[in-house]
């Protein structure tokens, strides 16, 4: 079916399915969790430790603490989609009878904070940090794999100017994928019933595709439909160049202008000119039979590409913030970094139908009742 321009525009920002009638259709009707609730909690602890240790080893990272709340004036909070559709929770701390107040925000992600933290923790080139990041994204539509509470392994690594290229990006992505596939083998060795023909394992290799290449394959489809279609052929992909405006006049997806570099020119493997040094890892979820995003990451902006991207998005006023000034003044390292969804990844590796089976958060009554009828145990 040919999609209209309105369909494409509506699909650019804000995740989720959009209504509970659709969610009821996509939640499996023949579901039985492979692990009981007690086994699930034990497996989660083991799986998270394995992945954390693996990421630190493969990417040369150390585990550090990160904030849940940040000062508004710092400019380090993540605005996710650059259209302003998702805003952080903000509150006033009166402090000392309002003599020394702070206006604070709950983080939506630690994306920008991490780059500043590289300097704070004295990271040299080739060294990096990993955090157990917790955030609140109040503007999500709550479905089977989006919640208002977000937990990620957020990581950041100092690099050189010469490493700002697709080759280095792909090498890094492959190391992350190695950790995830090894984690799947590890948890299945501990819980053999997780290995089943009904729910195939992750493929050993990722397929790398530029967003422009996927658009060429499915020119009339909006973004989520394109991802769903391409995952039928390649069950695990890394989509390069998210944020740059494609040939149809739309970016693959909205991406904030002040962390990932999506404007730098590059060349695809078949020699076509492209843009972007960032991307997302997506897999096919055999339980829900849907696209399933695990990670968003990229090589970060330089002072030149920061200004270029902020100009394109009409956000040059951001340059007044300390974080942005630090990039302009070369006060923080060039870096690569990303976020790997903890609950999203564990949901995939433990063959779960709903994020609430591995994450304790709030869900609307309509969704909890829907899950009960379908034998899906949501943690309350």
C-alpha positions as CSV (number, residue, x, y, z in Angstrom):
1,X,0.0,0.0,0.0
2,X,1.4,3.4,-1.0
3,X,1.8,5.8,2.0
4,X,1.1,9.5,1.9
5,X,3.6,12.2,2.8
6,X,1.5,12.8,6.0
7,X,2.1,9.1,6.9
8,X,5.9,9.7,6.5
9,X,5.9,12.9,8.5
10,X,3.9,11.4,11.4
11,X,6.3,8.6,11.6
12,X,9.4,10.7,12.2
13,X,9.2,11.4,15.9
14,X,7.7,9.7,18.9
15,X,8.0,6.0,19.2
16,X,5.2,3.5,19.9
17,X,2.3,2.0,18.1
18,X,-0.2,4.7,18.8
19,X,-3.4,3.1,20.2
20,X,-4.3,0.1,22.3
21,X,-6.5,-1.5,19.7
22,X,-3.4,-2.0,17.6
23,X,-1.4,-3.2,20.6
24,X,-4.0,-5.9,21.4
25,X,-3.6,-7.2,17.9
26,X,0.2,-7.4,18.0
27,X,0.6,-9.0,21.5
28,X,0.9,-12.8,21.0
29,X,-2.1,-14.9,21.7
30,X,-0.2,-18.2,22.3
31,X,2.4,-16.8,24.8
32,X,4.0,-18.7,27.6
33,X,7.0,-17.2,29.2
34,X,10.0,-19.6,29.0
35,X,11.1,-18.5,32.5
36,X,8.9,-18.1,35.5
37,X,9.0,-14.8,37.5
38,X,11.6,-16.0,40.0
39,X,13.9,-17.4,37.2
40,X,13.4,-14.2,35.2
41,X,14.7,-12.0,38.1
42,X,17.7,-14.2,38.6
43,X,18.5,-14.3,34.9
44,X,18.2,-10.5,34.6
45,X,20.9,-10.0,37.3
46,X,23.3,-12.5,35.6
47,X,22.6,-11.1,32.1
48,X,23.1,-7.5,33.1
49,X,26.4,-8.2,34.9
50,X,27.6,-10.3,31.9
51,X,26.8,-7.5,29.4
52,X,28.3,-4.7,31.5
53,X,31.5,-6.6,32.0
54,X,31.6,-7.5,28.3
55,X,31.1,-3.9,27.1
56,X,33.8,-2.7,29.5
57,X,36.2,-5.3,28.1
58,X,35.5,-4.9,24.4
59,X,35.4,-1.1,24.4
60,X,37.9,-0.4,27.1
61,X,35.4,1.3,29.4
62,X,35.2,1.8,33.2
63,X,31.8,1.9,35.0
64,X,31.0,5.3,36.5
65,X,28.0,6.9,38.2
66,X,25.8,9.3,36.3
67,X,23.1,11.8,37.4
68,X,19.3,11.2,37.4
69,X,18.8,15.0,37.6
70,X,20.7,17.8,35.9
71,X,20.8,21.6,36.2
72,X,18.8,23.2,33.4
73,X,21.5,25.8,32.8
74,X,24.1,23.1,31.9
75,X,22.4,22.2,28.7
76,X,23.3,18.6,29.0
77,X,19.8,17.1,29.1
78,X,18.8,15.1,26.0
79,X,15.9,16.5,24.0
80,X,15.7,13.3,21.9
81,X,13.7,14.4,18.8
82,X,14.6,17.9,17.7
83,X,11.0,18.9,17.0
84,X,10.4,19.5,20.7
85,X,7.7,16.8,21.0
86,X,9.3,15.2,24.0
87,X,10.3,17.4,26.9
88,X,11.9,16.6,30.2
89,X,10.3,16.8,33.7
90,X,11.4,20.0,35.3
91,X,11.2,21.2,38.9
92,X,12.5,24.0,41.1
93,X,14.7,23.3,44.1
94,X,14.2,26.2,46.5
95,X,17.3,25.5,48.5
96,X,18.3,27.8,51.4
97,X,14.9,29.6,51.4
98,X,15.3,30.3,47.7
99,X,18.6,32.2,48.2
100,X,20.5,29.6,46.2
101,X,17.9,27.8,44.1
102,X,18.4,25.3,41.3
103,X,16.1,24.6,38.4
104,X,16.6,21.0,37.6
105,X,15.4,18.4,35.1
106,X,15.1,14.6,35.2
107,X,17.4,13.3,32.5
108,X,15.8,11.8,29.4
109,X,19.2,10.3,28.5
110,X,22.8,10.9,29.6
111,X,24.0,11.4,26.0
112,X,25.6,14.8,26.4
113,X,26.6,14.4,30.0
114,X,28.8,11.5,29.1
115,X,31.0,13.5,26.8
116,X,31.6,16.1,29.5
117,X,32.3,13.3,31.9
118,X,35.1,11.9,29.8
119,X,37.1,15.0,30.8
120,X,35.8,14.9,34.4
121,X,37.1,11.4,34.8
122,X,40.4,11.9,33.0
123,X,39.8,9.6,30.0
124,X,42.6,9.5,27.4
125,X,42.1,8.6,23.8
126,X,40.9,5.0,23.5
127,X,39.5,5.0,27.0
128,X,35.8,5.4,27.9
129,X,33.0,5.2,30.5
130,X,29.9,3.2,30.9
131,X,26.9,4.1,33.1
132,X,23.8,2.4,34.5
133,X,21.6,5.2,33.2
134,X,18.1,5.7,34.5
135,X,15.8,8.2,32.9
136,X,12.1,9.3,32.6
137,X,10.5,10.0,29.2
138,X,7.0,11.2,30.1
139,X,5.9,11.8,26.5
140,X,6.2,8.2,25.3
141,X,3.1,6.3,24.3
142,X,3.2,3.2,26.6
143,X,3.1,0.0,24.6
144,X,4.8,-3.4,24.7
145,X,8.4,-2.0,24.3
146,X,8.2,1.7,25.3
147,X,7.9,2.8,28.9
148,X,8.1,6.1,30.7
149,X,11.0,4.7,32.7
150,X,14.1,4.1,30.7
151,X,17.2,2.1,31.7
152,X,20.3,2.0,29.4
153,X,23.9,1.1,29.4
154,X,25.1,4.5,28.3
155,X,28.7,4.6,27.2
156,X,31.2,7.1,25.7
157,X,34.8,6.8,24.5
158,X,37.4,9.4,23.6
159,X,38.7,9.1,20.0
160,X,41.0,10.9,17.6
161,X,40.0,13.0,14.6
162,X,41.3,10.2,12.3
163,X,38.8,7.8,13.8
164,X,35.8,9.9,12.8
165,X,34.8,7.6,9.9
166,X,32.4,4.8,9.0
167,X,35.1,2.2,9.3
168,X,35.7,2.9,13.0
169,X,32.0,3.2,13.6
170,X,31.4,-0.2,12.2
171,X,34.3,-1.8,14.1
172,X,32.8,-0.4,17.3
173,X,29.3,-1.7,16.5
174,X,30.6,-5.1,15.7
175,X,32.3,-5.2,19.2
176,X,28.9,-4.4,20.8
177,X,27.2,-7.0,18.7
178,X,29.7,-9.6,19.8
179,X,28.9,-8.9,23.5
180,X,25.2,-9.2,22.8
181,X,25.5,-12.5,21.0
182,X,27.8,-13.9,23.6
183,X,25.4,-12.8,26.3
184,X,22.7,-14.8,24.5
185,X,24.8,-17.9,24.5
186,X,25.8,-17.4,28.2
187,X,22.2,-17.1,29.4
188,X,21.0,-20.1,27.3
189,X,23.8,-22.2,28.8
190,X,22.4,-21.3,32.2
191,X,18.7,-21.7,31.2
192,X,18.6,-24.2,28.3
193,X,14.9,-23.8,27.8
194,X,15.6,-20.3,26.3
195,X,17.0,-22.0,23.3
196,X,14.0,-22.9,21.2
197,X,13.1,-23.2,17.5
198,X,10.0,-21.2,18.1
199,X,12.1,-18.1,18.8
200,X,15.3,-18.1,16.8
201,X,18.5,-16.7,18.2
202,X,20.2,-13.5,17.1
203,X,22.3,-13.9,13.9
204,X,26.0,-14.0,14.4
205,X,26.6,-11.0,12.1
206,X,24.9,-7.6,11.7
207,X,23.9,-6.2,8.3
208,X,25.0,-2.6,7.8
209,X,22.6,-0.5,5.7
210,X,22.4,3.3,5.2
211,X,19.1,4.9,5.7
212,X,19.2,6.0,2.1
213,X,19.6,2.4,0.9
214,X,16.6,1.3,2.9
215,X,14.5,4.1,1.4
216,X,15.6,3.0,-2.1
217,X,14.3,-0.5,-1.3
218,X,10.9,0.8,0.1
219,X,10.4,4.3,-1.3
220,X,6.7,4.6,-0.5
221,X,6.8,3.4,3.1
222,X,7.2,5.5,6.2
223,X,10.1,4.8,8.5
224,X,8.8,2.1,10.8
225,X,7.2,0.2,7.9
226,X,10.6,0.3,6.1
227,X,12.4,-1.1,9.1
228,X,9.8,-3.8,9.5
229,X,10.2,-4.8,5.8
230,X,14.0,-4.8,5.8
231,X,14.1,-6.9,8.9
232,X,12.2,-9.6,7.1
233,X,15.3,-10.1,4.9
234,X,18.0,-9.1,7.4
235,X,16.9,-10.0,11.0
236,X,19.6,-7.8,12.6
237,X,20.7,-4.5,11.1
238,X,22.6,-1.3,11.8
239,X,21.0,1.6,10.1
240,X,23.5,4.4,9.3
241,X,22.8,8.1,8.8
242,X,19.8,8.8,11.0
243,X,18.9,12.5,11.1
244,X,20.1,13.6,7.6
245,X,17.3,14.5,5.2
246,X,16.9,11.7,2.6
247,X,15.9,11.8,-1.0
248,X,12.2,11.8,-0.2
249,X,12.6,15.1,1.8
250,X,12.5,13.5,5.3
251,X,15.1,12.1,7.6
252,X,14.8,8.4,8.4
253,X,14.0,9.6,12.0
254,X,14.4,12.8,13.9
255,X,17.6,13.0,15.8
256,X,18.8,15.7,18.1
257,X,21.3,18.1,16.5
258,X,23.9,18.4,19.3
259,X,25.3,15.0,20.0
260,X,25.4,12.4,17.0
261,X,27.0,13.6,13.8
262,X,24.5,13.0,11.0
263,X,25.7,15.7,8.6
264,X,29.2,14.6,7.8
265,X,29.5,13.2,4.2
266,X,30.4,9.5,3.8
267,X,30.4,6.9,1.0
268,X,28.5,3.6,1.0
269,X,30.2,0.3,0.3
270,X,28.9,0.5,-3.3
271,X,30.4,4.0,-3.7
272,X,27.2,6.1,-3.3
273,X,27.6,9.5,-1.5
274,X,25.8,9.4,1.9
275,X,25.7,11.4,5.1
276,X,26.1,10.5,8.8
277,X,28.4,8.8,11.3
278,X,25.7,7.4,13.5
279,X,23.0,4.7,13.6
280,X,20.7,2.3,15.4
281,X,20.8,-1.5,16.0
282,X,17.5,-3.1,15.2
283,X,16.5,-6.8,15.4
284,X,13.5,-8.8,14.5
285,X,11.6,-9.9,17.6
286,X,10.2,-13.4,17.0
287,X,8.0,-13.2,20.0
288,X,6.1,-10.1,19.1
289,X,6.8,-10.4,15.4
290,X,7.9,-6.8,15.2
291,X,10.9,-4.5,14.8
292,X,12.8,-4.1,18.0
293,X,15.4,-1.4,18.6
294,X,18.3,-2.2,20.9
295,X,20.7,0.6,20.6
296,X,21.3,4.1,19.3
297,X,24.8,5.4,18.9
298,X,27.2,7.4,16.9
299,X,30.4,9.4,16.5
300,X,29.8,12.8,18.1
301,X,29.7,16.3,16.6
302,X,32.8,18.5,16.2
303,X,32.5,22.2,16.7
304,X,32.0,22.6,13.0
305,X,29.3,20.0,12.6
306,X,27.6,21.1,15.8
307,X,27.1,24.6,14.3
308,X,26.0,23.1,11.0
309,X,23.4,20.8,12.5
310,X,22.0,23.5,14.9
311,X,21.7,25.8,12.0
312,X,19.8,23.2,10.0
313,X,17.4,22.6,12.9
314,X,17.0,26.3,13.8
315,X,18.6,25.8,17.3
316,X,21.6,28.0,17.2
317,X,20.5,29.5,20.5
318,X,21.7,26.3,22.1
319,X,25.3,27.5,21.7
320,X,24.8,29.6,24.8
321,X,24.9,26.5,27.0
322,X,28.0,25.3,28.8
323,X,28.0,21.9,27.1
324,X,27.8,23.5,23.6
325,X,30.5,26.1,24.5
326,X,32.8,23.3,25.7
327,X,32.6,21.7,22.2
328,X,33.1,25.0,20.5
329,X,36.2,25.7,22.6
330,X,37.7,22.2,22.3
331,X,37.4,21.7,26.0
332,X,36.0,18.2,25.9
333,X,37.2,15.2,23.8
334,X,36.1,14.1,20.4
335,X,34.1,11.0,21.1
336,X,31.9,8.1,20.1
337,X,29.1,6.8,22.3
338,X,25.7,5.4,22.6
339,X,22.9,3.9,24.6
340,X,21.9,0.2,24.8
341,X,18.5,-0.4,26.2
342,X,18.8,-2.7,29.2
343,X,15.2,-3.8,29.4
344,X,14.9,-3.9,25.6
345,X,17.9,-6.1,25.3
346,X,16.9,-8.4,28.2
347,X,13.4,-8.6,26.8
348,X,14.9,-9.9,23.5
349,X,17.4,-12.3,25.0
350,X,14.9,-13.7,27.5
351,X,12.3,-14.1,24.8
352,X,9.7,-11.9,26.5
353,X,6.5,-10.4,25.0
354,X,6.4,-7.2,27.0
355,X,8.9,-4.8,28.5
356,X,7.0,-5.0,31.8
357,X,8.1,-8.6,32.3
358,X,11.7,-7.3,32.9
359,X,11.2,-3.7,34.0
360,X,9.3,-2.4,37.0
361,X,7.5,0.8,36.1
362,X,4.0,2.2,35.6
363,X,1.5,1.0,33.0
364,X,-2.1,2.0,32.2
365,X,-4.8,-0.2,33.5
366,X,-6.0,-1.0,29.9
367,X,-2.6,-2.4,29.0
368,X,-2.1,-4.4,32.3
369,X,-5.5,-6.0,31.7
370,X,-4.7,-6.8,28.1
371,X,-1.5,-8.5,29.2
372,X,-3.3,-10.5,31.9
373,X,-5.7,-11.9,29.3
374,X,-2.8,-12.9,27.1
375,X,-0.8,-14.7,29.9
376,X,1.8,-11.9,30.1
377,X,3.0,-11.2,33.6
378,X,3.7,-7.5,34.0
379,X,5.7,-6.6,37.1
380,X,3.8,-4.3,39.5
